[in-house]
Amino acid sequence: MSETERNDVKTRFKKGQSGNPAGRPKGRKNTATPLRDAFLKPVRIRDGQGTRDVPKIVAAAEVCLNNALKGDLKAFVKIMELAERFKLLDIVSSPPEITMIRHVIVDPRSPPNDGSPG
């Protein structure tokens, strides 16, 4: 084989040709997109505060949580698995975050300013 007849030249990038001509056509959604769209499609629910629109997956999670609270053991196990997977119990059990630290110095010689005799 001579230097000008290398095999890799035939398989190199060609201008104007797709890298994968037999691949997914333009505009077609991948397989996960319709499932995601179904999960995130809004549904109207009624609760104590009135009606609200939430994604279907959120409504399903609320139904599962309500069933768990009513004593459904399978629903309880599923909710606990979800809580563990998303580390929701860590958020509940962690101590509150410190948001402000104040240092107050009181001068015993200054009169109180709250109106009490002193």
N, C-alpha and C positions, 0 to 999 in steps of 0.2 A: 504494500500500500504506500503510495507516495504522500508527501507532506501536504499536498493540496487536496487530497481526497479523504479527509478525516471524517469518521462517522458522526462525531459530535456536532459538526456543522449542520447536518440535516435536522437535528433536534433542538437547535438553539432558538432563542426568542425571535419571532418574526413580527415585524411592525404591522399593526392592524389586526393581528390574530389574538384571540383570547388565550390565556394560559391554560384554560381547561374548556375547550370547545364543547365537550359533551357534558359539562356541568349543569348546575341549576340555572334555568333561564332567568333573565332579568325580570324583576317584578314579582316573581313567585316568592311567597313567604316560606321561611323554613318551617320545619315540623313543629317547633316549640311555640311559634307565634300564635296559631289558632287556639292552642291550649291556654296560653297566657291571656289572650283576649277574652276567652270564656271565663277565666277566673276573675279578671278585673272588670268585667261588664257590671255596671251599676244595677242595683236592685233596691227598691224602696221598702223599708221596714218601718214598722210601728213599734214604739216603745213608750215608756212613761212620759217622755218629754214631747211626744208627737211623732211625726214621720221624718225620716232622713234617708238619704241615698248613700249606700255603701257598696264597695265591691262585693261580688258574690262570695269570694273566698273569706272575707271578713264576716259576712252573715253566717256562713257555714261554721266558722270558728266559734262565733257567739252561740249558735245552736248547740254545738258540741260542748261548750263550757257550761251552758245552762243544763244540759242533760247530765253532765258530770256532777253538778251541784244538787241535782235531784236524786242522785244515787246510782246512776248508770255507770257500772264499773268499767266497761269498755271505753266509754267516753272519757272517764277520768284518766285511764291509762294513756289514751291518745293525747289528751290535753297536757298531761305531765311530760310526755315525750316531746311535744312541741315546746313547752316551757324550758325543758332542759336543752333542747337543740339551740334555741335562740337565747339562752342564758337569761331568761326572764326572772327566774327565782333569785339570781344573783343581785339583780336590781332591787328587788323587794327587801332582801335580807341585809343589804349593805347599809352601814350607818349613813346618816345624812351628811351631805357634803358641807364643809365649812365654807361659808361665803364671805364672811367678814370677821376680822380680828380687830378689836378695839382695845386701846390702852388708855385708861382713864386715871388721871392723877388728881387727887383731891387735896387741896390745901386746907389743913385744919384751922388756919387763922382766918380764912375768908368766910363771910356770913353765908348761910344757906340761901339759895334763890328760889326755893319752892314755897315760901310763905310760912313755913312752920317756924315756931320759936326755937332759937337754938343756941 
